[in-house]
Amino acid sequence: MEKPNSPPKPRSRWNPKREQIRILEAIYSSGMVNPGREEIKSIRAQLQKFGEVGEASVHYWFQNRKSREKRRHRQLQAAQRSKYSADTRVLSSTSSTSTTSTSTSVQSKPMTEIHNSPPANT
């Protein structure tokens, strides 16, 4: 018999089975990223066919899945930004050297002169 003042037994952590993860991923990818209470009950009923699962576990799975997706998206954006800035630096360093060598041979007219001059006869 358990003592009245003893601490409660720690709950074991839910370890979803492969079939349960497939169901959850299919639901998430269908667009349901934040299911309500009734939807969670329905999802739980589907998952129960493959093993024990609580409603809180389903709720937190969706919360964690959305968080992982946001994190991956931010990491992807950061990687693209750093690649873009590296590419831009390479392009700007190569274009500045080529611009310097050709700029002495090209004469340019001011923009006002170009816009105000009559069209060339051909």
Steps between C-alpha positions, in 0.01 A plus 500: 500500500625851411576749776275811505796746491708323236569690178296395197655253260665671205310449178679321225569703191290424191706336231284498185507198276584526131133469398400775744765735361380427144145594599611816681723610210221438249259710705759777545593510131131517405496846660381427852788650698308612809211260569231591749385293795244295307743440215764381747249251645430369150871475417565324829232243418679423173837472675363276778470216244879477501578562866419704807507879459362790699330813371776716648758301305313565176470871581870532581600298192332758275649787700850353475459415131403858419797626700741268314364617165545867595855433617590319175347782298704762689819296456434462128440874463818579692700262280355657185575852629859412581544331159345803328725743686806287420399488131439875501843565650664286233304670223567849632872435531522361146278768348691782668824381344347467153320834532822670592681372192225597252377821656788706358416407140124569522368855498160554648252782463312637798143365527347845438690529172378158385134571581499849348677418174290447184469144368780389270420485127545158353 
